[in-house]
Amino acid sequence: MNRGVQILKGIAALMVFLSHALNMRDIAWVLKYQPTLFHILWDGQCAVIIFMGISVFFYYKTEFTWVGYFNGIKKKVLRIYPLAIIVLSLAYVLCNLQIPYNQGSFSDWGNSFWNKPIGIADYLKNVSLLLPCNSDLLDPPIWYLYVEVRMFLIMPLLIGLWIKKGIWLSSLIILLVCVNPILPTYIEYLPVYFIGGFFRWLNEKYLNRWRAEYFWLFCIFGVVLLDINNIVGYENNVIYRIVQAFGAAFIVVGLYNIVFKQNLLCKLLEKMGNVSYEFFLLHFVVLLSFRILCLPTWLYIMLSLATSILLSYLLNISLSRIIRIKK
């Protein structure tokens, strides 16, 4: 994958981690700056919009074939499900152990997870990534996959329709779908994905010939749009989410076209991007598991971060080898 995009995935993964780690305990400066524009530095919701923008950016193809569509689904299933099953199974076992810990050291939010044993039916619903369920029961970040699994089925078809019949018909279909009140809530993310696909089309047709300086402006403008909830006061609604989707798309296109130097920071973020999916699913399970350790806040966060990164690399290597062998 493109190096700039991998760096962005690494940044987004760390944003998600910080959004959870910093709220596990009542930290004065976090509570102070949470309602401000600086919250974007650890705003997990912004990070997820970025992941959605990246995902659909690579759904876009210049032509549509059914063979390519089903091959794409196969690749996504092999990428998403094995790791999700492993992490959710680990969370299921740890949750049902009900190991006591010092609840006074954690925030109300940090104490709101793994409070009671989870039944096998709820576990299977979570693992399916398709059946309606409460994602907070085992691994809360998994909710993103409920959207992603549906979108990797829907978006390539809509992009195929776009290629064959034009963008306006695809846009009309998306509009009609999104205003339908009987459809499930995850459909409200459809415009977010469509905007990302539209920017990929713009990039292939026009933007990839622009000078690099313009793409840094894309990134700056994108950050402002992405931070709209924090700038105007947090309003988690569809309109703001669409503004954020444009912001994420500007950032993705910008970093996709920027050539980065081989410095240490870029290398580390790129490596983080390589395991961002594993890290995304694992980190919350690690944070909840480490509540039993009586550690200062900074050590609790750093140990959780280091453990999550290490486990992410081990799982990435192991699953890649297994899937390669089965192929």
Beta strands, then each sheet from edge to edge (+ up, - down):
end
